Amino acid sequence: MFNNIGVSGLILILAIALIVFGPSKLPQLGRAFGDTLREFRNSTRNIMDDGDRDHLIENEGKKPPL
C-alpha cells in the first residue's frame, strides 16, 4: 500500500499533518493510530485463530486427504 511513497512524499505528508493538526495534537493522533492498528491486528489474529480451531474440530478424526 505504501510501497510507492518515497522519503519526500513522507516528509510532505508529515508537514501537511503538522500544519493541519498542530504540534500539540500529533503525538495524540499517532498514539490513537497505533492503538487502532494494534486492536485491528489483534482482532484479525483472533479471527484467524478461531477459523483454524473450527477447521481442526471439523476435521478431527478424519484422515487427511492424500
CHARMM-style PDB file with segment names, atoms N, HN, CA, C and O in Angstrom:
ATOM      1  N   MET     1       0.816  -1.184   0.000  1.00  0.00      PROA
ATOM      2  CA  MET     1       0.000   0.000   0.000  1.00  0.00      PROA
ATOM      3  C   MET     1       0.866   1.256   0.000  1.00  0.00      PROA
ATOM      4  O   MET     1       0.611   2.192  -0.758  1.00  0.00      PROA
ATOM      5  N   PHE     2       1.880   1.274   0.842  1.00  0.00      PROA
ATOM      6  HN  PHE     2       2.088   0.514   1.458  1.00  0.00      PROA
ATOM      7  CA  PHE     2       2.746   2.444   0.936  1.00  0.00      PROA
ATOM      8  C   PHE     2       4.072   2.236   0.215  1.00  0.00      PROA
ATOM      9  O   PHE     2       5.045   2.938   0.491  1.00  0.00      PROA
ATOM     10  N   ASN     3       4.115   1.290  -0.694  1.00  0.00      PROA
ATOM     11  HN  ASN     3       3.325   0.721  -0.919  1.00  0.00      PROA
ATOM     12  CA  ASN     3       5.354   0.988  -1.393  1.00  0.00      PROA
ATOM     13  C   ASN     3       5.798   2.129  -2.298  1.00  0.00      PROA
ATOM     14  O   ASN     3       6.994   2.289  -2.542  1.00  0.00      PROA
ATOM     15  N   ASN     4       4.867   2.917  -2.797  1.00  0.00      PROA
ATOM     16  HN  ASN     4       3.895   2.787  -2.599  1.00  0.00      PROA
ATOM     17  CA  ASN     4       5.205   3.959  -3.751  1.00  0.00      PROA
ATOM     18  C   ASN     4       5.532   5.299  -3.095  1.00  0.00      PROA
ATOM     19  O   ASN     4       5.907   6.242  -3.792  1.00  0.00      PROA
ATOM     20  N   ILE     5       5.400   5.407  -1.781  1.00  0.00      PROA
ATOM     21  HN  ILE     5       5.096   4.641  -1.215  1.00  0.00      PROA
ATOM     22  CA  ILE     5       5.696   6.656  -1.097  1.00  0.00      PROA
ATOM     23  C   ILE     5       7.190   6.681  -0.776  1.00  0.00      PROA
ATOM     24  O   ILE     5       7.705   5.801  -0.087  1.00  0.00      PROA
ATOM     25  N   GLY     6       7.860   7.685  -1.277  1.00  0.00      PROA
ATOM     26  HN  GLY     6       7.442   8.401  -1.837  1.00  0.00      PROA
ATOM     27  CA  GLY     6       9.278   7.837  -1.002  1.00  0.00      PROA
ATOM     28  C   GLY     6       9.493   8.721   0.220  1.00  0.00      PROA
ATOM     29  O   GLY     6       8.547   9.094   0.914  1.00  0.00      PROA
ATOM     30  N   VAL     7      10.735   9.041   0.462  1.00  0.00      PROA
ATOM     31  HN  VAL     7      11.504   8.738  -0.102  1.00  0.00      PROA
ATOM     32  CA  VAL     7      11.084   9.880   1.605  1.00  0.00      PROA
ATOM     33  C   VAL     7      10.473  11.267   1.444  1.00  0.00      PROA
ATOM     34  O   VAL     7       9.939  11.826   2.402  1.00  0.00      PROA
ATOM     35  N   SER     8      10.548  11.824   0.239  1.00  0.00      PROA
ATOM     36  HN  SER     8      10.982  11.370  -0.540  1.00  0.00      PROA
ATOM     37  CA  SER     8       9.989  13.162   0.022  1.00  0.00      PROA
ATOM     38  C   SER     8       8.479  13.161   0.205  1.00  0.00      PROA
ATOM     39  O   SER     8       7.930  14.128   0.734  1.00  0.00      PROA
ATOM     40  N   GLY     9       7.798  12.115  -0.214  1.00  0.00      PROA
ATOM     41  HN  GLY     9       8.244  11.330  -0.644  1.00  0.00      PROA
ATOM     42  CA  GLY     9       6.353  12.011  -0.020  1.00  0.00      PROA
ATOM     43  C   GLY     9       5.985  11.907   1.445  1.00  0.00      PROA
ATOM     44  O   GLY     9       5.005  12.504   1.892  1.00  0.00      PROA
ATOM     45  N   LEU    10       6.771  11.149   2.190  1.00  0.00      PROA
ATOM     46  HN  LEU    10       7.567  10.664   1.827  1.00  0.00      PROA
ATOM     47  CA  LEU    10       6.535  11.006   3.621  1.00  0.00      PROA
ATOM     48  C   LEU    10       6.748  12.336   4.344  1.00  0.00      PROA
ATOM     49  O   LEU    10       5.969  12.693   5.228  1.00  0.00      PROA
ATOM     50  N   ILE    11       7.787  13.063   3.976  1.00  0.00      PROA
ATOM     51  HN  ILE    11       8.420  12.773   3.258  1.00  0.00      PROA
ATOM     52  CA  ILE    11       8.037  14.375   4.578  1.00  0.00      PROA
ATOM     53  C   ILE    11       6.899  15.333   4.252  1.00  0.00      PROA
ATOM     54  O   ILE    11       6.484  16.112   5.110  1.00  0.00      PROA
ATOM     55  N   LEU    12       6.396  15.288   3.037  1.00  0.00      PROA
ATOM     56  HN  LEU    12       6.733  14.655   2.340  1.00  0.00      PROA
ATOM     57  CA  LEU    12       5.279  16.146   2.642  1.00  0.00      PROA
ATOM     58  C   LEU    12       4.026  15.823   3.449  1.00  0.00      PROA
ATOM     59  O   LEU    12       3.334  16.732   3.906  1.00  0.00      PROA
ATOM     60  N   ILE    13       3.731  14.549   3.626  1.00  0.00      PROA
ATOM     61  HN  ILE    13       4.294  13.810   3.254  1.00  0.00      PROA
ATOM     62  CA  ILE    13       2.566  14.141   4.416  1.00  0.00      PROA
ATOM     63  C   ILE    13       2.709  14.603   5.861  1.00  0.00      PROA
ATOM     64  O   ILE    13       1.750  15.108   6.444  1.00  0.00      PROA
ATOM     65  N   LEU    14       3.887  14.438   6.445  1.00  0.00      PROA
ATOM     66  HN  LEU    14       4.666  14.027   5.971  1.00  0.00      PROA
ATOM     67  CA  LEU    14       4.110  14.876   7.825  1.00  0.00      PROA
ATOM     68  C   LEU    14       4.005  16.387   7.958  1.00  0.00      PROA
ATOM     69  O   LEU    14       3.474  16.884   8.951  1.00  0.00      PROA
ATOM     70  N   ALA    15       4.501  17.125   6.972  1.00  0.00      PROA
ATOM     71  HN  ALA    15       4.932  16.722   6.165  1.00  0.00      PROA
ATOM     72  CA  ALA    15       4.409  18.586   7.009  1.00  0.00      PROA
ATOM     73  C   ALA    15       2.956  19.038   6.932  1.00  0.00      PROA
ATOM     74  O   ALA    15       2.552  19.953   7.649  1.00  0.00      PROA
ATOM     75  N   ILE    16       2.174  18.409   6.076  1.00  0.00      PROA
ATOM     76  HN  ILE    16       2.502  17.665   5.493  1.00  0.00      PROA
ATOM     77  CA  ILE    16       0.751  18.759   5.976  1.00  0.00      PROA
ATOM     78  C   ILE    16       0.029  18.420   7.280  1.00  0.00      PROA
ATOM     79  O   ILE    16      -0.797  19.201   7.752  1.00  0.00      PROA
ATOM     80  N   ALA    17       0.334  17.270   7.858  1.00  0.00      PROA
ATOM     81  HN  ALA    17       1.005  16.635   7.474  1.00  0.00      PROA
ATOM     82  CA  ALA    17      -0.283  16.893   9.134  1.00  0.00      PROA
ATOM     83  C   ALA    17       0.101  17.880  10.228  1.00  0.00      PROA
ATOM     84  O   ALA    17      -0.728  18.217  11.073  1.00  0.00      PROA
ATOM     85  N   LEU    18       1.338  18.343  10.223  1.00  0.00      PROA
ATOM     86  HN  LEU    18       2.012  18.068   9.536  1.00  0.00      PROA
ATOM     87  CA  LEU    18       1.778  19.315  11.219  1.00  0.00      PROA
ATOM     88  C   LEU    18       1.035  20.632  11.060  1.00  0.00      PROA
ATOM     89  O   LEU    18       0.660  21.259  12.051  1.00  0.00      PROA
ATOM     90  N   ILE    19       0.820  21.055   9.816  1.00  0.00      PROA
ATOM     91  HN  ILE    19       1.125  20.546   9.011  1.00  0.00      PROA
ATOM     92  CA  ILE    19       0.098  22.306   9.562  1.00  0.00      PROA
ATOM     93  C   ILE    19      -1.375  22.167   9.953  1.00  0.00      PROA
ATOM     94  O   ILE    19      -1.943  23.065  10.576  1.00  0.00      PROA
ATOM     95  N   VAL    20      -1.986  21.052   9.589  1.00  0.00      PROA
ATOM     96  HN  VAL    20      -1.525  20.323   9.083  1.00  0.00      PROA
ATOM     97  CA  VAL    20      -3.420  20.873   9.833  1.00  0.00      PROA
ATOM     98  C   VAL    20      -3.723  20.660  11.309  1.00  0.00      PROA
ATOM     99  O   VAL    20      -4.637  21.289  11.842  1.00  0.00      PROA
ATOM    100  N   PHE    21      -2.978  19.790  11.980  1.00  0.00      PROA
ATOM    101  HN  PHE    21      -2.236  19.279  11.548  1.00  0.00      PROA
ATOM    102  CA  PHE    21      -3.304  19.417  13.354  1.00  0.00      PROA
ATOM    103  C   PHE    21      -2.499  20.167  14.402  1.00  0.00      PROA
ATOM    104  O   PHE    21      -2.944  20.274  15.545  1.00  0.00      PROA
ATOM    105  N   GLY    22      -1.355  20.677  14.060  1.00  0.00      PROA
ATOM    106  HN  GLY    22      -0.994  20.589  13.131  1.00  0.00      PROA
ATOM    107  CA  GLY    22      -0.528  21.393  15.025  1.00  0.00      PROA
ATOM    108  C   GLY    22       0.375  20.453  15.791  1.00  0.00      PROA
ATOM    109  O   GLY    22       0.116  19.252  15.866  1.00  0.00      PROA
ATOM    110  N   PRO    23       1.441  21.002  16.362  1.00  0.00      PROA
ATOM    111  CA  PRO    23       2.422  20.154  17.039  1.00  0.00      PROA
ATOM    112  C   PRO    23       1.913  19.512  18.332  1.00  0.00      PROA
ATOM    113  O   PRO    23       2.439  18.480  18.749  1.00  0.00      PROA
ATOM    114  N   SER    24       0.915  20.093  18.964  1.00  0.00      PROA
ATOM    115  HN  SER    24       0.487  20.932  18.625  1.00  0.00      PROA
ATOM    116  CA  SER    24       0.436  19.516  20.227  1.00  0.00      PROA
ATOM    117  C   SER    24      -0.472  18.310  20.010  1.00  0.00      PROA
ATOM    118  O   SER    24      -0.574  17.452  20.887  1.00  0.00      PROA
ATOM    119  N   LYS    25      -1.131  18.231  18.858  1.00  0.00      PROA
ATOM    120  HN  LYS    25      -1.048  18.928  18.146  1.00  0.00      PROA
ATOM    121  CA  LYS    25      -2.052  17.133  18.582  1.00  0.00      PROA
ATOM    122  C   LYS    25      -1.393  15.922  17.932  1.00  0.00      PROA
ATOM    123  O   LYS    25      -1.921  14.814  18.030  1.00  0.00      PROA
ATOM    124  N   LEU    26      -0.255  16.106  17.275  1.00  0.00      PROA
ATOM    125  HN  LEU    26       0.174  17.006  17.196  1.00  0.00      PROA
ATOM    126  CA  LEU    26       0.365  14.996  16.539  1.00  0.00      PROA
ATOM    127  C   LEU    26       0.708  13.790  17.415  1.00  0.00      PROA
ATOM    128  O   LEU    26       0.448  12.663  16.994  1.00  0.00      PROA
ATOM    129  N   PRO    27       1.280  13.967  18.613  1.00  0.00      PROA
ATOM    130  CA  PRO    27       1.549  12.776  19.434  1.00  0.00      PROA
ATOM    131  C   PRO    27       0.277  12.024  19.816  1.00  0.00      PROA
ATOM    132  O   PRO    27       0.266  10.794  19.849  1.00  0.00      PROA
ATOM    133  N   GLN    28      -0.797  12.767  20.105  1.00  0.00      PROA
ATOM    134  HN  GLN    28      -0.787  13.767  20.079  1.00  0.00      PROA
ATOM    135  CA  GLN    28      -2.062  12.113  20.446  1.00  0.00      PROA
ATOM    136  C   GLN    28      -2.621  11.352  19.251  1.00  0.00      PROA
ATOM    137  O   GLN    28      -3.127  10.240  19.400  1.00  0.00      PROA
ATOM    138  N   LEU    29      -2.531  11.945  18.073  1.00  0.00      PROA
ATOM    139  HN  LEU    29      -2.120  12.849  17.952  1.00  0.00      PROA
ATOM    140  CA  LEU    29      -3.020  11.273  16.866  1.00  0.00      PROA
ATOM    141  C   LEU    29      -2.196  10.022  16.555  1.00  0.00      PROA
ATOM    142  O   LEU    29      -2.746   8.987  16.179  1.00  0.00      PROA
ATOM    143  N   GLY    30      -0.893  10.125  16.711  1.00  0.00      PROA
ATOM    144  HN  GLY    30      -0.446  10.966  17.017  1.00  0.00      PROA
ATOM    145  CA  GLY    30      -0.034   8.964  16.485  1.00  0.00      PROA
ATOM    146  C   GLY    30      -0.330   7.836  17.448  1.00  0.00      PROA
ATOM    147  O   GLY    30      -0.365   6.668  17.062  1.00  0.00      PROA
ATOM    148  N   ARG    31      -0.545   8.194  18.710  1.00  0.00      PROA
ATOM    149  HN  ARG    31      -0.517   9.143  19.023  1.00  0.00      PROA
ATOM    150  CA  ARG    31      -0.869   7.187  19.720  1.00  0.00      PROA
ATOM    151  C   ARG    31      -2.208   6.527  19.409  1.00  0.00      PROA
ATOM    152  O   ARG    31      -2.336   5.307  19.506  1.00  0.00      PROA
ATOM    153  N   ALA    32      -3.206   7.327  19.038  1.00  0.00      PROA
ATOM    154  HN  ALA    32      -3.102   8.318  18.959  1.00  0.00      PROA
ATOM    155  CA  ALA    32      -4.527   6.781  18.705  1.00  0.00      PROA
ATOM    156  C   ALA    32      -4.440   5.878  17.476  1.00  0.00      PROA
ATOM    157  O   ALA    32      -5.071   4.822  17.439  1.00  0.00      PROA
ATOM    158  N   PHE    33      -3.665   6.286  16.473  1.00  0.00      PROA
ATOM    159  HN  PHE    33      -3.153   7.145  16.503  1.00  0.00      PROA
ATOM    160  CA  PHE    33      -3.497   5.463  15.274  1.00  0.00      PROA
ATOM    161  C   PHE    33      -2.812   4.140  15.623  1.00  0.00      PROA
ATOM    162  O   PHE    33      -3.210   3.085  15.129  1.00  0.00      PROA
ATOM    163  N   GLY    34      -1.789   4.195  16.468  1.00  0.00      PROA
ATOM    164  HN  GLY    34      -1.466   5.053  16.869  1.00  0.00      PROA
ATOM    165  CA  GLY    34      -1.105   2.980  16.884  1.00  0.00      PROA
ATOM    166  C   GLY    34      -2.010   2.043  17.660  1.00  0.00      PROA
ATOM    167  O   GLY    34      -1.979   0.830  17.453  1.00  0.00      PROA
ATOM    168  N   ASP    35      -2.823   2.607  18.561  1.00  0.00      PROA
ATOM    169  HN  ASP    35      -2.848   3.592  18.729  1.00  0.00      PROA
ATOM    170  CA  ASP    35      -3.765   1.780  19.321  1.00  0.00      PROA
ATOM    171  C   ASP    35      -4.791   1.122  18.405  1.00  0.00      PROA
ATOM    172  O   ASP    35      -5.131  -0.049  18.574  1.00  0.00      PROA
ATOM    173  N   THR    36      -5.279   1.891  17.432  1.00  0.00      PROA
ATOM    174  HN  THR    36      -5.003   2.843  17.295  1.00  0.00      PROA
ATOM    175  CA  THR    36      -6.258   1.357  16.492  1.00  0.00      PROA
ATOM    176  C   THR    36      -5.650   0.240  15.651  1.00  0.00      PROA
ATOM    177  O   THR    36      -6.284  -0.793  15.435  1.00  0.00      PROA
ATOM    178  N   LEU    37      -4.435   0.443  15.183  1.00  0.00      PROA
ATOM    179  HN  LEU    37      -3.920   1.282  15.358  1.00  0.00      PROA
ATOM    180  CA  LEU    37      -3.758  -0.570  14.388  1.00  0.00      PROA
ATOM    181  C   LEU    37      -3.497  -1.836  15.210  1.00  0.00      PROA
ATOM    182  O   LEU    37      -3.663  -2.947  14.708  1.00  0.00      PROA
ATOM    183  N   ARG    38      -3.097  -1.670  16.453  1.00  0.00      PROA
ATOM    184  HN  ARG    38      -2.963  -0.767  16.861  1.00  0.00      PROA
ATOM    185  CA  ARG    38      -2.849  -2.816  17.335  1.00  0.00      PROA
ATOM    186  C   ARG    38      -4.140  -3.588  17.570  1.00  0.00      PROA
ATOM    187  O   ARG    38      -4.139  -4.818  17.520  1.00  0.00      PROA
ATOM    188  N   GLU    39      -5.250  -2.882  17.827  1.00  0.00      PROA
ATOM    189  HN  GLU    39      -5.251  -1.882  17.868  1.00  0.00      PROA
ATOM    190  CA  GLU    39      -6.537  -3.529  18.037  1.00  0.00      PROA
ATOM    191  C   GLU    39      -6.979  -4.293  16.788  1.00  0.00      PROA
ATOM    192  O   GLU    39      -7.493  -5.407  16.886  1.00  0.00      PROA
ATOM    193  N   PHE    40      -6.779  -3.694  15.620  1.00  0.00      PROA
ATOM    194  HN  PHE    40      -6.361  -2.789  15.539  1.00  0.00      PROA
ATOM    195  CA  PHE    40      -7.144  -4.349  14.360  1.00  0.00      PROA
ATOM    196  C   PHE    40      -6.341  -5.622  14.167  1.00  0.00      PROA
ATOM    197  O   PHE    40      -6.891  -6.657  13.792  1.00  0.00      PROA
ATOM    198  N   ARG    41      -5.036  -5.548  14.423  1.00  0.00      PROA
ATOM    199  HN  ARG    41      -4.589  -4.706  14.728  1.00  0.00      PROA
ATOM    200  CA  ARG    41      -4.187  -6.733  14.272  1.00  0.00      PROA
ATOM    201  C   ARG    41      -4.603  -7.842  15.232  1.00  0.00      PROA
ATOM    202  O   ARG    41      -4.670  -9.009  14.848  1.00  0.00      PROA
ATOM    203  N   ASN    42      -4.883  -7.470  16.492  1.00  0.00      PROA
ATOM    204  HN  ASN    42      -4.828  -6.521  16.804  1.00  0.00      PROA
ATOM    205  CA  ASN    42      -5.299  -8.479  17.463  1.00  0.00      PROA
ATOM    206  C   ASN    42      -6.625  -9.114  17.067  1.00  0.00      PROA
ATOM    207  O   ASN    42      -6.806 -10.323  17.216  1.00  0.00      PROA
ATOM    208  N   SER    43      -7.542  -8.314  16.567  1.00  0.00      PROA
ATOM    209  HN  SER    43      -7.395  -7.332  16.446  1.00  0.00      PROA
ATOM    210  CA  SER    43      -8.843  -8.845  16.150  1.00  0.00      PROA
ATOM    211  C   SER    43      -8.695  -9.800  14.978  1.00  0.00      PROA
ATOM    212  O   SER    43      -9.285 -10.881  14.978  1.00  0.00      PROA
ATOM    213  N   THR    44      -7.910  -9.411  13.980  1.00  0.00      PROA
ATOM    214  HN  THR    44      -7.431  -8.534  13.980  1.00  0.00      PROA
ATOM    215  CA  THR    44      -7.735 -10.302  12.834  1.00  0.00      PROA
ATOM    216  C   THR    44      -7.002 -11.578  13.241  1.00  0.00      PROA
ATOM    217  O   THR    44      -7.299 -12.654  12.722  1.00  0.00      PROA
ATOM    218  N   ARG    45      -6.065 -11.468  14.148  1.00  0.00      PROA
ATOM    219  HN  ARG    45      -5.824 -10.594  14.569  1.00  0.00      PROA
ATOM    220  CA  ARG    45      -5.360 -12.663  14.626  1.00  0.00      PROA
ATOM    221  C   ARG    45      -6.336 -13.587  15.345  1.00  0.00      PROA
ATOM    222  O   ARG    45      -6.287 -14.802  15.153  1.00  0.00      PROA
ATOM    223  N   ASN    46      -7.230 -13.028  16.175  1.00  0.00      PROA
ATOM    224  HN  ASN    46      -7.271 -12.041  16.331  1.00  0.00      PROA
ATOM    225  CA  ASN    46      -8.216 -13.846  16.877  1.00  0.00      PROA
ATOM    226  C   ASN    46      -9.179 -14.508  15.903  1.00  0.00      PROA
ATOM    227  O   ASN    46      -9.547 -15.667  16.089  1.00  0.00      PROA
ATOM    228  N   ILE    47      -9.589 -13.789  14.871  1.00  0.00      PROA
ATOM    229  HN  ILE    47      -9.290 -12.847  14.720  1.00  0.00      PROA
ATOM    230  CA  ILE    47     -10.490 -14.369  13.875  1.00  0.00      PROA
ATOM    231  C   ILE    47      -9.803 -15.523  13.158  1.00  0.00      PROA
ATOM    232  O   ILE    47     -10.417 -16.565  12.932  1.00  0.00      PROA
ATOM    233  N   MET    48      -8.540 -15.347  12.801  1.00  0.00      PROA
ATOM    234  HN  MET    48      -8.041 -14.500  12.985  1.00  0.00      PROA
ATOM    235  CA  MET    48      -7.800 -16.411  12.124  1.00  0.00      PROA
ATOM    236  C   MET    48      -7.634 -17.621  13.043  1.00  0.00      PROA
ATOM    237  O   MET    48      -7.762 -18.761  12.596  1.00  0.00      PROA
ATOM    238  N   ASP    49      -7.350 -17.380  14.324  1.00  0.00      PROA
ATOM    239  HN  ASP    49      -7.246 -16.454  14.688  1.00  0.00      PROA
ATOM    240  CA  ASP    49      -7.196 -18.482  15.269  1.00  0.00      PROA
ATOM    241  C   ASP    49      -8.510 -19.243  15.439  1.00  0.00      PROA
ATOM    242  O   ASP    49      -8.514 -20.472  15.518  1.00  0.00      PROA
ATOM    243  N   ASP    50      -9.629 -18.507  15.494  1.00  0.00      PROA
ATOM    244  HN  ASP    50      -9.626 -17.509  15.430  1.00  0.00      PROA
ATOM    245  CA  ASP    50     -10.936 -19.160  15.606  1.00  0.00      PROA
ATOM    246  C   ASP    50     -11.227 -20.008  14.374  1.00  0.00      PROA
ATOM    247  O   ASP    50     -11.755 -21.114  14.490  1.00  0.00      PROA
ATOM    248  N   GLY    51     -10.886 -19.498  13.204  1.00  0.00      PROA
ATOM    249  HN  GLY    51     -10.457 -18.599  13.110  1.00  0.00      PROA
ATOM    250  CA  GLY    51     -11.095 -20.257  11.975  1.00  0.00      PROA
ATOM    251  C   GLY    51     -10.248 -21.512  11.941  1.00  0.00      PROA
ATOM    252  O   GLY    51     -10.717 -22.566  11.512  1.00  0.00      PROA
ATOM    253  N   ASP    52      -8.996 -21.412  12.393  1.00  0.00      PROA
ATOM    254  HN  ASP    52      -8.615 -20.556  12.742  1.00  0.00      PROA
ATOM    255  CA  ASP    52      -8.122 -22.588  12.443  1.00  0.00      PROA
ATOM    256  C   ASP    52      -8.661 -23.606  13.438  1.00  0.00      PROA
ATOM    257  O   ASP    52      -8.641 -24.808  13.171  1.00  0.00      PROA
ATOM    258  N   ARG    53      -9.142 -23.133  14.580  1.00  0.00      PROA
ATOM    259  HN  ARG    53      -9.159 -22.157  14.797  1.00  0.00      PROA
ATOM    260  CA  ARG    53      -9.676 -24.019  15.602  1.00  0.00      PROA
ATOM    261  C   ARG    53     -10.923 -24.730  15.074  1.00  0.00      PROA
ATOM    262  O   ARG    53     -11.083 -25.933  15.280  1.00  0.00      PROA
ATOM    263  N   ASP    54     -11.808 -23.991  14.392  1.00  0.00      PROA
ATOM    264  HN  ASP    54     -11.677 -23.014  14.225  1.00  0.00      PROA
ATOM    265  CA  ASP    54     -13.007 -24.600  13.823  1.00  0.00      PROA
ATOM    266  C   ASP    54     -12.639 -25.648  12.779  1.00  0.00      PROA
ATOM    267  O   ASP    54     -13.259 -26.710  12.718  1.00  0.00      PROA
ATOM    268  N   HSD    55     -11.645 -25.356  11.968  1.00  0.00      PROA
ATOM    269  HN  HSD    55     -11.142 -24.494  12.017  1.00  0.00      PROA
ATOM    270  CA  HSD    55     -11.196 -26.301  10.941  1.00  0.00      PROA
ATOM    271  C   HSD    55     -10.666 -27.575  11.586  1.00  0.00      PROA
ATOM    272  O   HSD    55     -10.940 -28.673  11.100  1.00  0.00      PROA
ATOM    273  N   LEU    56      -9.914 -27.444  12.671  1.00  0.00      PROA
ATOM    274  HN  LEU    56      -9.692 -26.552  13.066  1.00  0.00      PROA
ATOM    275  CA  LEU    56      -9.380 -28.629  13.349  1.00  0.00      PROA
ATOM    276  C   LEU    56     -10.500 -29.452  13.970  1.00  0.00      PROA
ATOM    277  O   LEU    56     -10.465 -30.682  13.927  1.00  0.00      PROA
ATOM    278  N   ILE    57     -11.492 -28.783  14.545  1.00  0.00      PROA
ATOM    279  HN  ILE    57     -11.521 -27.784  14.580  1.00  0.00      PROA
ATOM    280  CA  ILE    57     -12.604 -29.501  15.169  1.00  0.00      PROA
ATOM    281  C   ILE    57     -13.411 -30.245  14.107  1.00  0.00      PROA
ATOM    282  O   ILE    57     -13.802 -31.392  14.326  1.00  0.00      PROA
ATOM    283  N   GLU    58     -13.665 -29.615  12.967  1.00  0.00      PROA
ATOM    284  HN  GLU    58     -13.348 -28.683  12.790  1.00  0.00      PROA
ATOM    285  CA  GLU    58     -14.433 -30.252  11.902  1.00  0.00      PROA
ATOM    286  C   GLU    58     -13.716 -31.475  11.348  1.00  0.00      PROA
ATOM    287  O   GLU    58     -14.358 -32.467  11.002  1.00  0.00      PROA
ATOM    288  N   ASN    59     -12.402 -31.413  11.261  1.00  0.00      PROA
ATOM    289  HN  ASN    59     -11.880 -30.607  11.542  1.00  0.00      PROA
ATOM    290  CA  ASN    59     -11.633 -32.493  10.643  1.00  0.00      PROA
ATOM    291  C   ASN    59     -11.051 -33.470  11.660  1.00  0.00      PROA
ATOM    292  O   ASN    59     -10.228 -34.314  11.307  1.00  0.00      PROA
ATOM    293  N   GLU    60     -11.468 -33.364  12.907  1.00  0.00      PROA
ATOM    294  HN  GLU    60     -12.137 -32.678  13.195  1.00  0.00      PROA
ATOM    295  CA  GLU    60     -10.942 -34.253  13.940  1.00  0.00      PROA
ATOM    296  C   GLU    60     -11.430 -35.672  13.688  1.00  0.00      PROA
ATOM    297  O   GLU    60     -12.623 -35.907  13.496  1.00  0.00      PROA
ATOM    298  N   GLY    61     -10.514 -36.592  13.691  1.00  0.00      PROA
ATOM    299  HN  GLY    61      -9.545 -36.401  13.847  1.00  0.00      PROA
ATOM    300  CA  GLY    61     -10.845 -37.985  13.481  1.00  0.00      PROA
ATOM    301  C   GLY    61     -10.910 -38.388  12.021  1.00  0.00      PROA
ATOM    302  O   GLY    61     -11.061 -39.573  11.722  1.00  0.00      PROA
ATOM    303  N   LYS    62     -10.803 -37.446  11.111  1.00  0.00      PROA
ATOM    304  HN  LYS    62     -10.680 -36.484  11.354  1.00  0.00      PROA
ATOM    305  CA  LYS    62     -10.823 -37.764   9.686  1.00  0.00      PROA
ATOM    306  C   LYS    62      -9.384 -37.899   9.189  1.00  0.00      PROA
ATOM    307  O   LYS    62      -8.466 -37.254   9.694  1.00  0.00      PROA
ATOM    308  N   LYS    63      -9.222 -38.747   8.195  1.00  0.00      PROA
ATOM    309  HN  LYS    63      -9.968 -39.271   7.784  1.00  0.00      PROA
ATOM    310  CA  LYS    63      -7.883 -38.869   7.596  1.00  0.00      PROA
ATOM    311  C   LYS    63      -7.626 -37.676   6.699  1.00  0.00      PROA
ATOM    312  O   LYS    63      -8.534 -37.224   6.001  1.00  0.00      PROA
ATOM    313  N   PRO    64      -6.420 -37.161   6.703  1.00  0.00      PROA
ATOM    314  CA  PRO    64      -6.114 -36.040   5.800  1.00  0.00      PROA
ATOM    315  C   PRO    64      -6.133 -36.510   4.359  1.00  0.00      PROA
ATOM    316  O   PRO    64      -5.779 -37.654   4.075  1.00  0.00      PROA
ATOM    317  N   PRO    65      -6.545 -35.635   3.440  1.00  0.00      PROA
ATOM    318  CA  PRO    65      -6.559 -36.022   2.028  1.00  0.00      PROA
ATOM    319  C   PRO    65      -5.139 -36.252   1.510  1.00  0.00      PROA
ATOM    320  O   PRO    65      -4.189 -35.590   1.927  1.00  0.00      PROA
ATOM    321  N   LEU    66      -5.028 -37.193   0.603  1.00  0.00      PROA
ATOM    322  HN  LEU    66      -5.801 -37.731   0.263  1.00  0.00      PROA
ATOM    323  CA  LEU    66      -3.704 -37.502   0.052  1.00  0.00      PROA
ATOM    324  C   LEU    66      -3.372 -36.627  -1.085  1.00  0.00      PROA
ATOM    325  OT1 LEU    66      -2.294 -36.752  -1.666  1.00  0.00      PROA
TER     326      LEU     66
END
